Amino acid sequence: MRRGGQCVQIEVGAAHARWSDTASTLTITCSRRSEGLRHTYGSHLVRQGLDVVRISRQLGHARPSITLDVYSHEFEEVTHADDVSEKLTATFAGVL
């Protein structure tokens, strides 16, 4: 989240509590939707290149290993994309 032009960390518990309050006021069931939003947020952090420890803290996981268990497919995709990009750059550097 940005505040005053700077990124600030959002406490997961506080965000969830606020969402729960809002959802109950609007009579929205938030169990699946909030988990989907949280997972999308976590995937976005991985794709932005943040390290697993920072992502784990952002998501409120007790250990980075939990983050790796949940988002390992995202880390693999990012690594694969970086490898492909490096190989293409090396192969076509003189052509482009």
Sequence and secondary structure as in RCSB ss.txt:
>XXXX:A:sequence
MRRGGQCVQIEVGAAHARWSDTASTLTITCSRRSEGLRHTYGSHLVRQGLDVVRISRQLGHARPSITLDVYSHEF
EEVTHADDVSEKLTATFAGVL
>XXXX:A:secstr
 EETTEE    HHHHHHHHHHHHHHTT   HHHHHHHHHHHHHHHHHTT  HHHHHHHHT SSHHHHHHHHHHHH
HHHHHHHHHHHHHHHHHTTT 
